Every structure is written in C-alpha cells, then in structure tokens.
Amino acid sequence: MDTKKYSLRKGVIEDSFKLARLYRIGSAGLMDAVYGGSEQGLSTNEIIARRIADPQSIFGFNSFSVATVKNNVVGQCCAFSETKLDTNRLYRYLTPDRQNILEIINSINYPGSLYISALTVGKKFRGAGIVRSLLLNAEARARKKI
C-alpha cells in the first residue's frame, strides 16, 4: 500500500473494533491491565470496542480521529478537550479494583488542555506523517471546543 495516500476522518461506530485493536496495541499493555477479564466471556478487544461504540462515552468513537489508506483504518488518535470524566458512567466498564485509574486521570485535569488517550499507527504505515497529521487534527478539534 502507498502510505503517502492516507486521509483523515472522524471516527464512526463501524470503526469500533479496528480502533480497539489499535488502541490496545498503543497502550503497551495498559488496556490489558485495566480491562482484561473485566467482563466474563469477552476478550479485551471486545470490551474496548464496546466502550468505543458507546456514543455517550468520552472515550467513544466521537473522540477519535482516524487515518485510512484505501478505506482501511491504519491509525487513530483518541483525544478531547480536558474535562472531568463522568466516573459513574465509566465505572461500568471496570471492575472495582481497577476503578482508581479514572480518579488518576481526573487528578491531572487542566482546564483548556488536550487529553490524548491513545495514538497509534500500524507498523507498516509509520514514517508517512500520519502521527503528525493525527496530532494536528486533534489539536484543531480541541481548539474549536475550548
């Protein structure tokens, strides 16, 4: 694939499983520690995909910028203008022993800042400027909201 011909767009619900896979890769094991085994019978990818598919979640598809090459998702950036997380809503995705992660995120809340939850580009597509484009896109979206 020619990686120079990528495009950016906003995430859509149909991207949820692909975004979950990239999100998990980019977390370097954090998502496995946070979500792994938290819902009986579901894989970590499935749990993350359910969270991303939730249109009300601050970590949902609406917060994603997506890079595509020939309509294939090859990169993602989950980012939003810093705000206090609705911990009551997000607790449903976590077992009680893992809920403190939300408190940690809320403790670093700086009004007017941009929170980047995840940024990942597939190995084959690195070096083409996709990460830079995703970051600039996330910053521009956040500035519109501030």
CORNOR-V764822 format. One record per residue. N is the residue number from 1. RES is the residue in three letters. D_FIRST is the distance of its C-alpha to the first C-alpha in Angstrom with 2 decimals. Layout:
# CORNOR-V764822
<<N:RES:D_FIRST> <N:RES:D_FIRST>>
This chain:
# CORNOR-V764822
<<1:MET:0.00> <2:ASP:3.78> <3:THR:5.90> <4:LYS:8.85> <5:LYS:8.72> <6:TYR:9.92> <7:SER:13.30> <8:LEU:16.25> <9:ARG:18.77> <10:LYS:21.69> <11:GLY:21.49> <12:VAL:22.92> <13:ILE:24.78> <14:GLU:22.23> <15:ASP:19.87> <16:SER:22.65> <17:PHE:21.58> <18:LYS:17.96> <19:LEU:19.56> <20:ALA:22.21> <21:ARG:19.91> <22:LEU:18.29> <23:TYR:21.82> <24:ARG:23.27> <25:ILE:20.89> <26:GLY:21.63> <27:SER:25.32> <28:ALA:25.68> <29:GLY:28.19> <30:LEU:30.09> <31:MET:29.02> <32:ASP:30.12> <33:ALA:33.43> <34:VAL:33.92> <35:TYR:32.89> <36:GLY:32.82> <37:GLY:35.54> <38:SER:36.82> <39:GLU:36.66> <40:GLN:38.03> <41:GLY:35.70> <42:LEU:32.48> <43:SER:29.66> <44:THR:28.77> <45:ASN:25.47> <46:GLU:27.61> <47:ILE:30.10> <48:ILE:27.62> <49:ALA:25.95> <50:ARG:29.50> <51:ARG:30.16> <52:ILE:27.01> <53:ALA:27.93> <54:ASP:31.37> <55:PRO:31.57> <56:GLN:34.61> <57:SER:33.10> <58:ILE:32.42> <59:PHE:29.50> <60:GLY:28.36> <61:PHE:25.30> <62:ASN:27.13> <63:SER:26.79> <64:PHE:23.00> <65:SER:20.51> <66:VAL:17.07> <67:ALA:13.67> <68:THR:11.13> <69:VAL:7.61> <70:LYS:8.22> <71:ASN:11.42> <72:ASN:10.38> <73:VAL:12.48> <74:VAL:10.93> <75:GLY:14.11> <76:GLN:17.74> <77:CYS:21.02> <78:CYS:24.30> <79:ALA:26.97> <80:PHE:30.27> <81:SER:33.39> <82:GLU:35.64> <83:THR:38.11> <84:LYS:40.22> <85:LEU:38.52> <86:ASP:40.32> <87:THR:41.04> <88:ASN:43.05> <89:ARG:40.11> <90:LEU:37.64> <91:TYR:40.12> <92:ARG:39.50> <93:TYR:36.14> <94:LEU:37.82> <95:THR:40.61> <96:PRO:43.69> <97:ASP:43.18> <98:ARG:39.77> <99:GLN:40.80> <100:ASN:41.75> <101:ILE:38.12> <102:LEU:38.54> <103:GLU:41.71> <104:ILE:40.00> <105:ILE:37.33> <106:ASN:40.16> <107:SER:42.14> <108:ILE:39.61> <109:ASN:39.64> <110:TYR:39.98> <111:PRO:40.54> <112:GLY:38.18> <113:SER:35.53> <114:LEU:31.92> <115:TYR:31.22> <116:ILE:27.69> <117:SER:27.62> <118:ALA:24.06> <119:LEU:21.00> <120:THR:17.95> <121:VAL:14.27> <122:GLY:12.33> <123:LYS:12.42> <124:LYS:8.80> <125:PHE:8.75> <126:ARG:12.17> <127:GLY:13.43> <128:ALA:11.69> <129:GLY:14.92> <130:ILE:14.10> <131:VAL:17.25> <132:ARG:19.38> <133:SER:18.43> <134:LEU:19.15> <135:LEU:22.44> <136:LEU:23.53> <137:ASN:22.89> <138:ALA:24.93> <139:GLU:27.63> <140:ALA:27.94> <141:ARG:28.28> <142:ALA:30.87> <143:ARG:32.84> <144:LYS:33.27> <145:LYS:34.88> <146:ILE:37.13>>
